[in-house]
Amino acid sequence: MAGLEIPTWDPETALLIGVILFEAFVLYAGYGGLERLVGPYLMDLVVGGDADAR
């Protein structure tokens, strides 16, 4: 039957998928940390603080 074959995985393909997932996790965590460090400063700079941002 067409479409019911089990695909074989190339080790390079599996490694590439793993690297992409790892990179996505690192970017997610990195941008979250950057936002925590720089976010309050930018809020003060742009709108004068968190209390004024409505």
Predicted model as a PDB file, atoms N, CA, C, CB and O in Angstrom, pLDDT in the B-factor column:
MODEL        1                                                                  
ATOM      1  N   MET A   1       0.831  -1.184   0.000  1.00 53.00           N  
ATOM      2  CA  MET A   1       0.000   0.000   0.000  1.00 53.00           C  
ATOM      3  C   MET A   1       0.874   1.244   0.000  1.00 53.00           C  
ATOM      4  CB  MET A   1      -0.945   0.000   1.205  1.00 53.00           C  
ATOM      5  O   MET A   1       1.918   1.294   0.650  1.00 53.00           O  
ATOM      6  N   ALA A   2       0.442   2.199  -0.711  1.00 62.00           N  
ATOM      7  CA  ALA A   2       1.209   3.441  -0.792  1.00 62.00           C  
ATOM      8  C   ALA A   2       1.001   4.265   0.476  1.00 62.00           C  
ATOM      9  CB  ALA A   2       0.801   4.257  -2.041  1.00 62.00           C  
ATOM     10  O   ALA A   2      -0.119   4.381   0.973  1.00 62.00           O  
ATOM     11  N   GLY A   3       2.072   4.828   0.987  1.00 67.00           N  
ATOM     12  CA  GLY A   3       1.988   5.725   2.118  1.00 67.00           C  
ATOM     13  C   GLY A   3       2.095   5.063   3.477  1.00 67.00           C  
ATOM     14  O   GLY A   3       2.038   5.764   4.487  1.00 67.00           O  
ATOM     15  N   LEU A   4       2.249   3.749   3.556  1.00 68.00           N  
ATOM     16  CA  LEU A   4       2.328   3.069   4.832  1.00 68.00           C  
ATOM     17  C   LEU A   4       3.730   2.537   5.131  1.00 68.00           C  
ATOM     18  CB  LEU A   4       1.338   1.942   4.864  1.00 68.00           C  
ATOM     19  O   LEU A   4       3.914   1.747   6.056  1.00 68.00           O  
ATOM     20  N   GLU A   5       4.700   2.967   4.357  1.00 71.00           N  
ATOM     21  CA  GLU A   5       6.059   2.512   4.586  1.00 71.00           C  
ATOM     22  C   GLU A   5       6.637   3.193   5.828  1.00 71.00           C  
ATOM     23  CB  GLU A   5       6.938   2.791   3.352  1.00 71.00           C  
ATOM     24  O   GLU A   5       6.289   4.333   6.135  1.00 71.00           O  
ATOM     25  N   ILE A   6       7.502   2.502   6.522  1.00 71.00           N  
ATOM     26  CA  ILE A   6       8.181   3.079   7.687  1.00 71.00           C  
ATOM     27  C   ILE A   6       9.463   3.733   7.180  1.00 71.00           C  
ATOM     28  CB  ILE A   6       8.488   1.981   8.794  1.00 71.00           C  
ATOM     29  O   ILE A   6      10.311   3.067   6.586  1.00 71.00           O  
ATOM     30  N   PRO A   7       9.605   5.033   7.414  1.00 71.00           N  
ATOM     31  CA  PRO A   7      10.796   5.709   6.906  1.00 71.00           C  
ATOM     32  C   PRO A   7      12.039   5.297   7.698  1.00 71.00           C  
ATOM     33  CB  PRO A   7      10.611   7.233   6.966  1.00 71.00           C  
ATOM     34  O   PRO A   7      11.971   5.061   8.904  1.00 71.00           O  
ATOM     35  N   THR A   8      13.136   5.216   7.021  1.00 76.00           N  
ATOM     36  CA  THR A   8      14.404   4.956   7.692  1.00 76.00           C  
ATOM     37  C   THR A   8      15.050   6.289   8.011  1.00 76.00           C  
ATOM     38  CB  THR A   8      15.344   4.071   6.817  1.00 76.00           C  
ATOM     39  O   THR A   8      14.972   7.234   7.225  1.00 76.00           O  
ATOM     40  N   TRP A   9      15.690   6.361   9.174  1.00 76.00           N  
ATOM     41  CA  TRP A   9      16.298   7.610   9.625  1.00 76.00           C  
ATOM     42  C   TRP A   9      17.779   7.591   9.333  1.00 76.00           C  
ATOM     43  CB  TRP A   9      16.050   7.835  11.124  1.00 76.00           C  
ATOM     44  O   TRP A   9      18.504   6.663   9.692  1.00 76.00           O  
ATOM     45  N   ASP A  10      18.193   8.628   8.682  1.00 85.00           N  
ATOM     46  CA  ASP A  10      19.605   8.838   8.448  1.00 85.00           C  
ATOM     47  C   ASP A  10      20.192   9.449   9.722  1.00 85.00           C  
ATOM     48  CB  ASP A  10      19.850   9.756   7.194  1.00 85.00           C  
ATOM     49  O   ASP A  10      19.587  10.371  10.267  1.00 85.00           O  
ATOM     50  N   PRO A  11      21.321   8.992  10.214  1.00 87.00           N  
ATOM     51  CA  PRO A  11      21.898   9.562  11.432  1.00 87.00           C  
ATOM     52  C   PRO A  11      22.171  11.071  11.315  1.00 87.00           C  
ATOM     53  CB  PRO A  11      23.189   8.837  11.769  1.00 87.00           C  
ATOM     54  O   PRO A  11      22.043  11.802  12.297  1.00 87.00           O  
ATOM     55  N   GLU A  12      22.539  11.526  10.135  1.00 91.00           N  
ATOM     56  CA  GLU A  12      22.774  12.957   9.950  1.00 91.00           C  
ATOM     57  C   GLU A  12      21.480  13.749  10.093  1.00 91.00           C  
ATOM     58  CB  GLU A  12      23.402  13.223   8.581  1.00 91.00           C  
ATOM     59  O   GLU A  12      21.487  14.858  10.627  1.00 91.00           O  
ATOM     60  N   THR A  13      20.381  13.193   9.626  1.00 88.00           N  
ATOM     61  CA  THR A  13      19.085  13.859   9.755  1.00 88.00           C  
ATOM     62  C   THR A  13      18.664  13.939  11.216  1.00 88.00           C  
ATOM     63  CB  THR A  13      18.016  13.123   8.936  1.00 88.00           C  
ATOM     64  O   THR A  13      18.188  14.978  11.673  1.00 88.00           O  
ATOM     65  N   ALA A  14      18.837  12.844  11.947  1.00 88.00           N  
ATOM     66  CA  ALA A  14      18.499  12.842  13.366  1.00 88.00           C  
ATOM     67  C   ALA A  14      19.365  13.840  14.133  1.00 88.00           C  
ATOM     68  CB  ALA A  14      18.665  11.434  13.952  1.00 88.00           C  
ATOM     69  O   ALA A  14      18.868  14.523  15.028  1.00 88.00           O  
ATOM     70  N   LEU A  15      20.639  13.933  13.798  1.00 92.00           N  
ATOM     71  CA  LEU A  15      21.528  14.892  14.437  1.00 92.00           C  
ATOM     72  C   LEU A  15      21.106  16.316  14.123  1.00 92.00           C  
ATOM     73  CB  LEU A  15      22.966  14.662  13.997  1.00 92.00           C  
ATOM     74  O   LEU A  15      21.121  17.172  15.008  1.00 92.00           O  
ATOM     75  N   LEU A  16      20.734  16.582  12.889  1.00 93.00           N  
ATOM     76  CA  LEU A  16      20.290  17.916  12.499  1.00 93.00           C  
ATOM     77  C   LEU A  16      19.028  18.316  13.259  1.00 93.00           C  
ATOM     78  CB  LEU A  16      20.038  17.973  10.989  1.00 93.00           C  
ATOM     79  O   LEU A  16      18.925  19.450  13.727  1.00 93.00           O  
ATOM     80  N   ILE A  17      18.082  17.414  13.386  1.00 92.00           N  
ATOM     81  CA  ILE A  17      16.859  17.702  14.137  1.00 92.00           C  
ATOM     82  C   ILE A  17      17.194  17.981  15.603  1.00 92.00           C  
ATOM     83  CB  ILE A  17      15.860  16.524  14.025  1.00 92.00           C  
ATOM     84  O   ILE A  17      16.637  18.901  16.202  1.00 92.00           O  
ATOM     85  N   GLY A  18      18.090  17.201  16.174  1.00 93.00           N  
ATOM     86  CA  GLY A  18      18.507  17.432  17.555  1.00 93.00           C  
ATOM     87  C   GLY A  18      19.190  18.769  17.740  1.00 93.00           C  
ATOM     88  O   GLY A  18      18.944  19.457  18.730  1.00 93.00           O  
ATOM     89  N   VAL A  19      20.042  19.148  16.805  1.00 96.00           N  
ATOM     90  CA  VAL A  19      20.739  20.433  16.886  1.00 96.00           C  
ATOM     91  C   VAL A  19      19.751  21.581  16.774  1.00 96.00           C  
ATOM     92  CB  VAL A  19      21.808  20.542  15.787  1.00 96.00           C  
ATOM     93  O   VAL A  19      19.879  22.574  17.489  1.00 96.00           O  
ATOM     94  N   ILE A  20      18.774  21.465  15.895  1.00 96.00           N  
ATOM     95  CA  ILE A  20      17.773  22.527  15.723  1.00 96.00           C  
ATOM     96  C   ILE A  20      16.927  22.675  16.988  1.00 96.00           C  
ATOM     97  CB  ILE A  20      16.866  22.229  14.505  1.00 96.00           C  
ATOM     98  O   ILE A  20      16.641  23.794  17.414  1.00 96.00           O  
ATOM     99  N   LEU A  21      16.525  21.552  17.588  1.00 96.00           N  
ATOM    100  CA  LEU A  21      15.750  21.617  18.829  1.00 96.00           C  
ATOM    101  C   LEU A  21      16.575  22.217  19.964  1.00 96.00           C  
ATOM    102  CB  LEU A  21      15.255  20.222  19.222  1.00 96.00           C  
ATOM    103  O   LEU A  21      16.056  23.008  20.751  1.00 96.00           O  
ATOM    104  N   PHE A  22      17.850  21.851  20.060  1.00 97.00           N  
ATOM    105  CA  PHE A  22      18.724  22.407  21.085  1.00 97.00           C  
ATOM    106  C   PHE A  22      18.914  23.905  20.881  1.00 97.00           C  
ATOM    107  CB  PHE A  22      20.078  21.696  21.078  1.00 97.00           C  
ATOM    108  O   PHE A  22      18.885  24.673  21.842  1.00 97.00           O  
ATOM    109  N   GLU A  23      19.106  24.318  19.648  1.00 97.00           N  
ATOM    110  CA  GLU A  23      19.265  25.742  19.345  1.00 97.00           C  
ATOM    111  C   GLU A  23      18.001  26.521  19.703  1.00 97.00           C  
ATOM    112  CB  GLU A  23      19.603  25.940  17.859  1.00 97.00           C  
ATOM    113  O   GLU A  23      18.087  27.627  20.236  1.00 97.00           O  
ATOM    114  N   ALA A  24      16.845  25.958  19.419  1.00 96.00           N  
ATOM    115  CA  ALA A  24      15.590  26.630  19.756  1.00 96.00           C  
ATOM    116  C   ALA A  24      15.465  26.795  21.267  1.00 96.00           C  
ATOM    117  CB  ALA A  24      14.387  25.842  19.203  1.00 96.00           C  
ATOM    118  O   ALA A  24      15.039  27.850  21.737  1.00 96.00           O  
ATOM    119  N   PHE A  25      15.826  25.783  22.026  1.00 96.00           N  
ATOM    120  CA  PHE A  25      15.765  25.871  23.481  1.00 96.00           C  
ATOM    121  C   PHE A  25      16.739  26.926  24.013  1.00 96.00           C  
ATOM    122  CB  PHE A  25      16.072  24.506  24.106  1.00 96.00           C  
ATOM    123  O   PHE A  25      16.381  27.714  24.889  1.00 96.00           O  
ATOM    124  N   VAL A  26      17.955  26.943  23.494  1.00 96.00           N  
ATOM    125  CA  VAL A  26      18.951  27.921  23.935  1.00 96.00           C  
ATOM    126  C   VAL A  26      18.491  29.338  23.613  1.00 96.00           C  
ATOM    127  CB  VAL A  26      20.313  27.642  23.273  1.00 96.00           C  
ATOM    128  O   VAL A  26      18.638  30.236  24.443  1.00 96.00           O  
ATOM    129  N   LEU A  27      17.940  29.552  22.430  1.00 95.00           N  
ATOM    130  CA  LEU A  27      17.458  30.885  22.074  1.00 95.00           C  
ATOM    131  C   LEU A  27      16.287  31.302  22.959  1.00 95.00           C  
ATOM    132  CB  LEU A  27      17.042  30.926  20.601  1.00 95.00           C  
ATOM    133  O   LEU A  27      16.210  32.455  23.383  1.00 95.00           O  
ATOM    134  N   TYR A  28      15.380  30.376  23.238  1.00 95.00           N  
ATOM    135  CA  TYR A  28      14.228  30.674  24.099  1.00 95.00           C  
ATOM    136  C   TYR A  28      14.703  31.082  25.495  1.00 95.00           C  
ATOM    137  CB  TYR A  28      13.280  29.448  24.190  1.00 95.00           C  
ATOM    138  O   TYR A  28      14.252  32.090  26.039  1.00 95.00           O  
ATOM    139  N   ALA A  29      15.603  30.303  26.061  1.00 95.00           N  
ATOM    140  CA  ALA A  29      16.118  30.604  27.399  1.00 95.00           C  
ATOM    141  C   ALA A  29      16.962  31.877  27.384  1.00 95.00           C  
ATOM    142  CB  ALA A  29      16.949  29.424  27.934  1.00 95.00           C  
ATOM    143  O   ALA A  29      16.900  32.675  28.319  1.00 95.00           O  
ATOM    144  N   GLY A  30      17.741  32.064  26.339  1.00 94.00           N  
ATOM    145  CA  GLY A  30      18.593  33.250  26.244  1.00 94.00           C  
ATOM    146  C   GLY A  30      17.800  34.529  26.129  1.00 94.00           C  
ATOM    147  O   GLY A  30      18.112  35.518  26.792  1.00 94.00           O  
ATOM    148  N   TYR A  31      16.782  34.523  25.299  1.00 93.00           N  
ATOM    149  CA  TYR A  31      15.954  35.721  25.161  1.00 93.00           C  
ATOM    150  C   TYR A  31      15.150  35.984  26.429  1.00 93.00           C  
ATOM    151  CB  TYR A  31      15.012  35.582  23.962  1.00 93.00           C  
ATOM    152  O   TYR A  31      14.902  37.141  26.769  1.00 93.00           O  
ATOM    153  N   GLY A  32      14.743  34.946  27.126  1.00 92.00           N  
ATOM    154  CA  GLY A  32      14.047  35.131  28.394  1.00 92.00           C  
ATOM    155  C   GLY A  32      14.949  35.773  29.435  1.00 92.00           C  
ATOM    156  O   GLY A  32      14.528  36.676  30.158  1.00 92.00           O  
ATOM    157  N   GLY A  33      16.184  35.307  29.511  1.00 92.00           N  
ATOM    158  CA  GLY A  33      17.141  35.892  30.442  1.00 92.00           C  
ATOM    159  C   GLY A  33      17.497  37.315  30.072  1.00 92.00           C  
ATOM    160  O   GLY A  33      17.620  38.177  30.943  1.00 92.00           O  
ATOM    161  N   LEU A  34      17.661  37.563  28.792  1.00 91.00           N  
ATOM    162  CA  LEU A  34      17.971  38.914  28.328  1.00 91.00           C  
ATOM    163  C   LEU A  34      16.832  39.872  28.644  1.00 91.00           C  
ATOM    164  CB  LEU A  34      18.257  38.914  26.824  1.00 91.00           C  
ATOM    165  O   LEU A  34      17.064  41.020  29.024  1.00 91.00           O  
ATOM    166  N   GLU A  35      15.600  39.396  28.485  1.00 91.00           N  
ATOM    167  CA  GLU A  35      14.445  40.238  28.776  1.00 91.00           C  
ATOM    168  C   GLU A  35      14.379  40.562  30.267  1.00 91.00           C  
ATOM    169  CB  GLU A  35      13.149  39.549  28.321  1.00 91.00           C  
ATOM    170  O   GLU A  35      13.998  41.672  30.640  1.00 91.00           O  
ATOM    171  N   ARG A  36      14.745  39.612  31.117  1.00 91.00           N  
ATOM    172  CA  ARG A  36      14.754  39.874  32.559  1.00 91.00           C  
ATOM    173  C   ARG A  36      15.829  40.887  32.932  1.00 91.00           C  
ATOM    174  CB  ARG A  36      14.971  38.575  33.335  1.00 91.00           C  
ATOM    175  O   ARG A  36      15.620  41.715  33.819  1.00 91.00           O  
ATOM    176  N   LEU A  37      16.973  40.827  32.265  1.00 91.00           N  
ATOM    177  CA  LEU A  37      18.058  41.746  32.595  1.00 91.00           C  
ATOM    178  C   LEU A  37      17.833  43.143  32.035  1.00 91.00           C  
ATOM    179  CB  LEU A  37      19.364  41.201  32.081  1.00 91.00           C  
ATOM    180  O   LEU A  37      18.054  44.134  32.732  1.00 91.00           O  
ATOM    181  N   VAL A  38      17.400  43.230  30.793  1.00 90.00           N  
ATOM    182  CA  VAL A  38      17.312  44.507  30.102  1.00 90.00           C  
ATOM    183  C   VAL A  38      15.901  45.075  30.113  1.00 90.00           C  
ATOM    184  CB  VAL A  38      17.788  44.356  28.681  1.00 90.00           C  
ATOM    185  O   VAL A  38      15.728  46.280  29.927  1.00 90.00           O  
ATOM    186  N   GLY A  39      14.889  44.243  30.326  1.00 87.00           N  
ATOM    187  CA  GLY A  39      13.499  44.678  30.266  1.00 87.00           C  
ATOM    188  C   GLY A  39      13.147  45.832  31.182  1.00 87.00           C  
ATOM    189  O   GLY A  39      12.569  46.817  30.724  1.00 87.00           O  
ATOM    190  N   PRO A  40      13.479  45.744  32.476  1.00 86.00           N  
ATOM    191  CA  PRO A  40      13.141  46.865  33.367  1.00 86.00           C  
ATOM    192  C   PRO A  40      13.810  48.175  32.951  1.00 86.00           C  
ATOM    193  CB  PRO A  40      13.539  46.528  34.794  1.00 86.00           C  
ATOM    194  O   PRO A  40      13.196  49.239  33.037  1.00 86.00           O  
ATOM    195  N   TYR A  41      15.045  48.105  32.507  1.00 88.00           N  
ATOM    196  CA  TYR A  41      15.737  49.316  32.051  1.00 88.00           C  
ATOM    197  C   TYR A  41      15.032  49.918  30.838  1.00 88.00           C  
ATOM    198  CB  TYR A  41      17.208  49.001  31.707  1.00 88.00           C  
ATOM    199  O   TYR A  41      14.856  51.133  30.759  1.00 88.00           O  
ATOM    200  N   LEU A  42      14.632  49.075  29.902  1.00 85.00           N  
ATOM    201  CA  LEU A  42      13.937  49.579  28.710  1.00 85.00           C  
ATOM    202  C   LEU A  42      12.573  50.156  29.067  1.00 85.00           C  
ATOM    203  CB  LEU A  42      13.774  48.462  27.674  1.00 85.00           C  
ATOM    204  O   LEU A  42      12.155  51.159  28.488  1.00 85.00           O  
ATOM    205  N   MET A  43      11.871  49.531  30.019  1.00 83.00           N  
ATOM    206  CA  MET A  43      10.577  50.071  30.447  1.00 83.00           C  
ATOM    207  C   MET A  43      10.754  51.460  31.054  1.00 83.00           C  
ATOM    208  CB  MET A  43       9.902  49.126  31.465  1.00 83.00           C  
ATOM    209  O   MET A  43       9.972  52.367  30.772  1.00 83.00           O  
ATOM    210  N   ASP A  44      11.782  51.626  31.887  1.00 84.00           N  
ATOM    211  CA  ASP A  44      12.049  52.942  32.470  1.00 84.00           C  
ATOM    212  C   ASP A  44      12.402  53.948  31.383  1.00 84.00           C  
ATOM    213  CB  ASP A  44      13.184  52.856  33.503  1.00 84.00           C  
ATOM    214  O   ASP A  44      11.976  55.101  31.435  1.00 84.00           O  
ATOM    215  N   LEU A  45      13.166  53.516  30.418  1.00 85.00           N  
ATOM    216  CA  LEU A  45      13.602  54.411  29.355  1.00 85.00           C  
ATOM    217  C   LEU A  45      12.448  54.815  28.438  1.00 85.00           C  
ATOM    218  CB  LEU A  45      14.702  53.753  28.542  1.00 85.00           C  
ATOM    219  O   LEU A  45      12.347  55.981  28.058  1.00 85.00           O  
ATOM    220  N   VAL A  46      11.591  53.886  28.082  1.00 85.00           N  
ATOM    221  CA  VAL A  46      10.542  54.146  27.094  1.00 85.00           C  
ATOM    222  C   VAL A  46       9.317  54.811  27.716  1.00 85.00           C  
ATOM    223  CB  VAL A  46      10.132  52.849  26.418  1.00 85.00           C  
ATOM    224  O   VAL A  46       8.834  55.815  27.192  1.00 85.00           O  
ATOM    225  N   VAL A  47       8.803  54.270  28.826  1.00 83.00           N  
ATOM    226  CA  VAL A  47       7.550  54.786  29.369  1.00 83.00           C  
ATOM    227  C   VAL A  47       7.689  55.381  30.758  1.00 83.00           C  
ATOM    228  CB  VAL A  47       6.534  53.701  29.402  1.00 83.00           C  
ATOM    229  O   VAL A  47       6.692  55.815  31.334  1.00 83.00           O  
ATOM    230  N   GLY A  48       8.870  55.414  31.304  1.00 75.00           N  
ATOM    231  CA  GLY A  48       9.052  56.013  32.610  1.00 75.00           C  
ATOM    232  C   GLY A  48       8.802  55.072  33.765  1.00 75.00           C  
ATOM    233  O   GLY A  48       8.668  55.533  34.899  1.00 75.00           O  
ATOM    234  N   GLY A  49       8.734  53.777  33.530  1.00 58.00           N  
ATOM    235  CA  GLY A  49       8.563  52.811  34.613  1.00 58.00           C  
ATOM    236  C   GLY A  49       7.334  51.937  34.400  1.00 58.00           C  
ATOM    237  O   GLY A  49       6.494  52.208  33.542  1.00 58.00           O  
ATOM    238  N   ASP A  50       7.254  50.890  35.198  1.00 58.00           N  
ATOM    239  CA  ASP A  50       6.152  49.933  35.096  1.00 58.00           C  
ATOM    240  C   ASP A  50       4.824  50.548  35.547  1.00 58.00           C  
ATOM    241  CB  ASP A  50       6.460  48.689  35.930  1.00 58.00           C  
ATOM    242  O   ASP A  50       3.778  50.197  35.002  1.00 58.00           O  
ATOM    243  N   ALA A  51       4.840  51.436  36.509  1.00 62.00           N  
ATOM    244  CA  ALA A  51       3.603  52.009  37.053  1.00 62.00           C  
ATOM    245  C   ALA A  51       2.882  52.863  36.005  1.00 62.00           C  
ATOM    246  CB  ALA A  51       3.910  52.856  38.303  1.00 62.00           C  
ATOM    247  O   ALA A  51       1.653  52.942  36.015  1.00 62.00           O  
ATOM    248  N   ASP A  52       3.626  53.496  35.110  1.00 55.00           N  
ATOM    249  CA  ASP A  52       3.009  54.354  34.104  1.00 55.00           C  
ATOM    250  C   ASP A  52       2.535  53.596  32.873  1.00 55.00           C  
ATOM    251  CB  ASP A  52       3.976  55.416  33.689  1.00 55.00           C  
ATOM    252  O   ASP A  52       1.818  54.158  32.046  1.00 55.00           O  
ATOM    253  N   ALA A  53       2.917  52.342  32.736  1.00 54.00           N  
ATOM    254  CA  ALA A  53       2.541  51.563  31.550  1.00 54.00           C  
ATOM    255  C   ALA A  53       1.144  50.988  31.748  1.00 54.00           C  
ATOM    256  CB  ALA A  53       3.570  50.423  31.278  1.00 54.00           C  
ATOM    257  O   ALA A  53       0.974  49.986  32.442  1.00 54.00           O  
ATOM    258  N   ARG A  54       0.160  51.611  31.147  1.00 56.00           N  
ATOM    259  CA  ARG A  54      -1.218  51.134  31.258  1.00 56.00           C  
ATOM    260  C   ARG A  54      -1.796  50.893  29.896  1.00 56.00           C  
ATOM    261  CB  ARG A  54      -2.083  52.124  32.025  1.00 56.00           C  
ATOM    262  O   ARG A  54      -2.952  50.486  29.780  1.00 56.00           O  
TER     263      ARG A  54                                                      
ENDMDL                                                                          
END                                                                             
